[in-house]
Amino acid sequence: MSQRSRKSEPQLDAPSRRRFLGQASCAAVGSASLFSSLFQLQMANVASAQSSGGDGGGEDGDDYKALVCLFFAGGIDSYNLLVPCGADEYADYASMRSDLALPQESLAALNTPLGDGRLLGLHPALTGLADLVNAGDAAMIANVGTLVEPETTLQKYENGTAKLPFGIYSHADQIMQWQTSLPDQRTASGWGGRIADYLQAANENPNLSMGISVSGTNVFQTGNVAIPFSTSINGQSERTLYDFKEDDEYLSQFRTPAINNMLEAQYQSLFQQSYVNTLRTSIEANELFAQAVGQVNLATPFSNAYYSRLFRTIAEVIAAREPLGVSRQTFFVLIGGWDHHDEVIDNMQGMLTGVNNALMEFWAALNELGVTDQVTTFSASDFARTLTSNGRGSDHAWGGNHFVMGGAVNGNQIYGNYPEIRDDNGLNTGRGRLIPTLSCDEYFADLATWFGVPTSEMPGVLPNLSRFHSGPGAPVGFMNLA
């Protein structure tokens, strides 16, 4: 697989304070009280696991695999991500999208037509991703979203008999549901974390979390026992309790022995002992992580743009997989700011240019490391956006389109049912808010199966999957399981 040429990327700086607060408001899942509850739940689960003596099970861990979740927080306008480009279908698209329609000649065409002959292309900023799709190293997933039950029809929606996810058009609800894959429940565990609960024992190092986040705490990687490990975007782990010597050397000579005494003490309370054990292993993992990643020297160039720095950090952690003692990892990267109620065309052009360049740099780094077949990157978002314009942008919708990238992807395909972009397509609940025809559970099941979750354990990872798929195998088929 050859490294593809890339256009130069505009320098996208880290978000300003105002932009950060705006992103956080739509990307955060709950308030400080929720994170407090999450912490309490995690400690209860750790204590329970220690009390029961369970080891979590898992594989022998001889091979390496990683899942990288790229979450577009705010709700990406994904019908300008995957776009009709044939003459007739483009005319329907342009009529419905009006001032939101991309120029037909600008689209990055995909080689494989749909079953009915319709042609699709990607947003003009995603030329690199289009090349990967056409080369068989990526695929598109059409009209996927949160669903409670199969056969959620427009008639059932309109007469009120359909079982619907909580808060279909709510940022907080849909962000949580995409990360938990439980659309009719509010829970503190994510499907990536539940995978880690089962497969953590596959890793040689039990003290380093399977879930590595470059975007802070998240529900996706939080399991019943598993807790994600956060790292800063320069590849260094967050500051430890021992990192304050430079702040006040006099106080540190008292602080460090006090911390050591606390960590070495034995406590009668199971919760206190669990807290200390977790803190101790976190410090040890932090030191190991910083040392292993600090020795990585990638030859692949990454730009200094914010999105590129996020993916460079992930590449560096993957490069350090052997000294870290891991054979299974999940990564979480959140890129916010997609809530484009205005100026959607200009905003998406700039942001997707940065995303495309970061993905292509990441792909080149995976080639350098020889792990393109072992790392699968997939996109997710709160929801898609209305097909009709609000006059300046688009509003919250439901089912949308996503991509999966990696050497193990059965690429050069569009999976799922891409709808006709018309008012009367049978899925339009109003203003081009489309009912999904593929559930998140089915989408995630293909990824989990490739990652190593057996059919027997899938109900614990994706409890709602049985509503849409039964039996062995992956429901969608976009991953090569050989």
N, C-alpha and C positions, 0 to 999 in steps of 0.2 A: 504494500500500500504506500503510495508515494505522497509526500507532503505537497499540498496544493498551494498555488500562489494566492496571496491575500493582498487586498488593497490596504493602504495605510489607514490606521484607525484614529479618529479624533480622540484627543485626550479627555477622558471622562473622569472628572475629579470625584473623590469621595463626596457623598452627599453633604450639603450645607446643613447647619443646625435646623433651619426651617424645613428643608426638604426631609431631613432625617425624622423630625417629629411628625411630618405629614405621612411618611411611609410607615412609621411605627403605629400611627393611629389606625391604619387599615391592615397592617400585618400582624399586630400583636393579638394573641388569642387570650383575651381576658385581661384583668388588671393585676396589680401586685398581690391581691388576695388570692387570685388563682395560682400564681407562682408559689405562694406560700403553701397553698393546698397541694400543689404538685410535689413540693419538697417533702411535706408531711407524708404524702402517699408513697413517695419513693423510699423514705426511711422505713415506713411500715412494711413495705415489700422486701427491703433488704433484711430487716429483722426477721420477717417470716421465713425467708429463704435460709437464713443462718440457723433459725430454730429447727426447721425441718431437715436441714442437712442436704437439700437438693443440690444437684450439680448442673442442672440445666440441660443435660444431654448434648447432642450435636454430632457433627461429622469429625472425621479424623484430621481435617484441615491441611491435606497435602497440597492443594492447589489454591491459587489466589483468585478472588473475585471481589469486585467493588461495584456498588450502586451509587451513582451521583444524582441526587435530586436537585434540579434547578427550579426553584419556585418563583414564579412571576407574581409577586404580591400586588394586589390592587385590581386584578382582573384584566388580563391582556386581551386586546381586540384580536382574537385568533382567527376570525374570518377575514382579516387582512394579513394573517400569517400564512394560511393555506387558502389559495384564491383560484376560482375558475378562470381559465385563460383561453379556452376554445371560443370560437366566434359566438355561437348561440348562448352558451352558458355564461360567457362574460357579459353579454348584453343584458341578461336577467340580473346578474350581479350589479352591474353599473346602474341599472334602473332602480334597484332596491336601495343601494348604498348611497346613491346620489353624490353629494360632495365628499363622501368618505371613500369613494372608489379609487383604487390605485390605477394608474395608466396601464392599459393592457400590454403595451410594448415593454414596460419596465419589469415585468414579472420574470422571475428565475424559473424557467419551465422545468417540469419533471418529466422523465421519459415514459413512465408507465401510465396509461389512461385508466380510468375507472372501468368497471365491467360494462357500463352502458356507453362507453366511448368518450365520456367527458374528459377534458384535459385540465390539469391543475398546475399551478405554479406557486412558488414561495414569494414572500415579500422581497422586493428588490435589494434590501439590505442583507438578505440571507443567502448570498451567492455561494458561500463556502458550504453551508449546510445543504443547499440544493445539489452541489457537487457530490457530497457524501451520500445523499439519497440515491442519486443516479448511479453512483459507483457500487451501491449495495451495502454501504456501511451505516446507513440510517434509514429510518422509515417514519411515516407520518401516521398518527392515530386520529381518526376523524370523529367528531361529534361525541366526545366522551364527557361524562359528568357524574355528579352524585345522583344515585337512584336508590330508592327503597325497595322497589319491586320491578320485575320485568313487565313488559307490555304496558308501560305508562303512556297511555294514549292521550291525544288532544281532547277527545270526548270525555274521558275520565277526569282530566284536568279541569275542563270547563264545567262539568256537572258536580264537581267536588267529591268524587268517589276515589280519586287517585290517592295513594299513600305517598306523601311528599317528604323530602328532606326538610329538616328544620331550617328556616331562614334561607330559602333558595337564593335570594338576592342580597343577603347580608354578608359583608366582608368577613366579620368575625366567625360566623357560623360556617361559611363555606371554606375558609382557610382551615378551620379545625377539622371539618369533615374530609377534605382532601388529604389531610395528614393522619387522620385516624381511620379512615375508610369505614366509619360508622355514622351514616347519614341521619339516623333516627335516634341517636343517643348523644349525650354530651359526656365525654370521657377524657381522662388525662393520659391515656396511653395511645401511642401512634403505631401504625403498622410496621414501620421500620424498627421501632423499639421492641415490638413483640417478636419480630424476626430475631433480634439480638438476644432476647430472653431465651430463645430456643437454640441459636447457633453460637452463642458466645464461647462455649466450650471448644469450638473448633479452633479458636485462637490459642497459640502457645502461651501468650502473656494474658493472664486472667485479670490483671489490674488495669489494663488500658481498654477503654470502652470501644466497642465495635463501631459506635456512631461518633464521627468526627464532624463538628460543625464549624464553618467559617462565618456563620451568621448568628452566633449566640444560641441561647436556649430555644428549643423548638419542641413541639409535640410529636412530630414525625418520628424522632429518634428516641423518644421517652417510652420505655416499656414498663412492665410491672416490676421489674428489677433493674433493667438497663437504664443508665443515665448517660446522655451524650457528653462528650468531651469537647470543649470549645477552645479554638485556637484563633489568634489574631491573624490578619491577612498577610503578615510578613512571614508566616510559617512558624512563629514562636508561640508557645503556649502562654496562657494568661499568667500574670504574676502570682507567685506563690507566697505563702506566709513568710518565707525566708528571704524575700526579695526587697526588704525594706532597710537593709543595712546602710545603703547609700543615703537614705533619707535622714537618719539620725543614728550615727554609729554608737553613741553612748547608750541610747535606749535599746538598741538591738542586742547589746550584751545581756540585758535582762529579759528581753522579749523572747529570744531564741531558746534559752533554757526553760522558760515557762511553757513555751509551746511543746518542747520535747517532753517535759514532765507530763503535760496533759495527754500527749499521744501514747506515752509509755504506761500510763496508769490503767488499771483494770476497774471496770464499773459494774455494779450489780444490775443496774437498769439495762435491759436489752436495747432500748432505744439509745441510751447514752453510749453504750459500747459500740453499737452499729454506727453511730455518728463518728466516733473516733476512728473506727476501722476504715470507714469510707474516706475520712480526711487523710489518714495516713497513706492509704493506697493511692489517693489522688495526688498527693505530693510526690510519691515515688514515681507514679506514671508521668507526672509533669516533668520531672527531671530527666527521665528516660526519653520522653518525647522531644524535649528541647535539644538533647544531645544528638539523637538520631537524625532529626530533621536538619539540625544545624550543620551536619556534615554533608548534606546533599548539595551537589553542584550540577544543575541541569545545563546542558549545552543549548537547548531550545530557547530562542529569545522570546520573551514576553514583553509587551509594552508596559508602560507605567500607568495605564488607565486602570480605573478602579475595578472593573469587571475582570480584566486580565490578571490583576494581582490576586483576586479571589481564586481563580482557577490555577494560577501558578502555585499557590499554597497547597491546593489539593494534589497537584502533580508532585510536589516535594514530599508530601506525606506518603503518597503511593510509592515513590522512589525509596523511601525509608522502611518499607514493609518488612524486610527481613530482619534488620536490627530491632524493629518494634515487636517482632514475634507475632504477626497477624496473618491470617489467610482469608479472612472475611472482614470487609469494612463497608460502612455506608457513609456517605458525605452529604451534607446539607448546605446549600448556598441559596440565599434569598436575595433577589434583586427586586426592589420595590419601585413604586412610582408609576404603575400602569393604569391607574384610575383616571383615564383620560376622558373627562367629561367635556373637554375642549381641546382644540389644536391637536387632535389625535394623529393626523398625518405627519406633521413635523416632529412631534415628540417620538413617535414610533421609529421614524427614520433614524434619528440620532441614537436612540437607545438600542435598537436592533443592530445597528452597525457595530456598536460596542460588544453586544452579545455574540454576534457572528465572529468577530475577530478573536474574542476570548475563547470561543469554542474551537476555532481553527488552531490557535496556539496550543490549547490543551490537547487537541488531537495529535499535533506534531510531537508534543512531549510524550504522549502515550506511545507513539511510534518509536521515539528514542528509547523508551524504557522497555519496549517489546511486549506491551500489555494491552494492545488495542482489543484483543479478543476477550480480555478478562475484566474490562471496565465498561460498564453500560451507563450512559448518561440519559436521563429522561426529564421531560419538563412537566410542570404542574402549575395550576393557578386557581384562584378563587372560583372564577367562572369566565365565560366569554362576555361579549358586549352586544348591545342591540345592533341589528343589521341596519336599522334606520337611523338617520342622523337626528340629533337634538338641535341642530342648527350650527353647532361648532364642534361636536364630538359625539361620543356614544356613551350609553348608560349600561347599568348592570343587566346581565342576561343569565344564561344557564349553560347548556352544552357547548363545548368548544373543541379546538384542535390542538394537538401536541406532537412532539417529536421524540424519538428514541434513537440514540447514537451509540455505535459500538461495533466492533468486529464480529460479535456474536449475534447481531441483529440480522434477521432475514430482511434485508433492505430492498430498496427500489420498489416499494409497495406503499399503498395507502390502505390501512386497515380500518375496519368499521365501515359505517355507511355515511358517506359525505352527502349532506342534503342538497337538494336543488335550492338555489338562493332566490326564492320567490315567496310572495305572501301566502300562497295556497299550497305550500309543500306538505301540509298535514302535521307539522311539528311546531308551527308558529303560535305561541301563546299570546302574541301581541308585540308589535314593533320589532319583530325579528328575534324575539327571545325563543330559542329552539329547545325543545325537549331532547335530552340526550338519547341516543340510540345504543350507546355502549356505556356500561357502568364503570366507575372507578375500580370496583372490585375485580372486574375482568381484566382491566388494564394492569392493575397491580399484581394480579395472580401470575401473569406471564413473567413478570420481573422476579417475583418471589420464587417461582418454580426454577427459573434459571439460576438463581442465587443459591439454591440448595434446600429449600423448604419442601419436604415430601408431602404427598397428598394427604397422608394421615395427620399431619400437623397443621394443614392449611386452615381448618376451622378455628384454631387458636390465633392464627395470624390475621385472617380475613373472615370474620364470623358471618358476614352477609353474603359471601361468595356462593353458598349453596342455593341461594335464591335465583342465581343466574347461571350456574354451571355446576354439574355434578359429575363425578367420575374422575379418573386420572387424567393427566395431561393439562396443558395450558389452554385456556378458553379462546384466546385470540390467535396465537400462533406466530407472533412477530419475533420470538427469540429462538435461536438455534439451540436445541437441548441435547444435541448429539455429543 
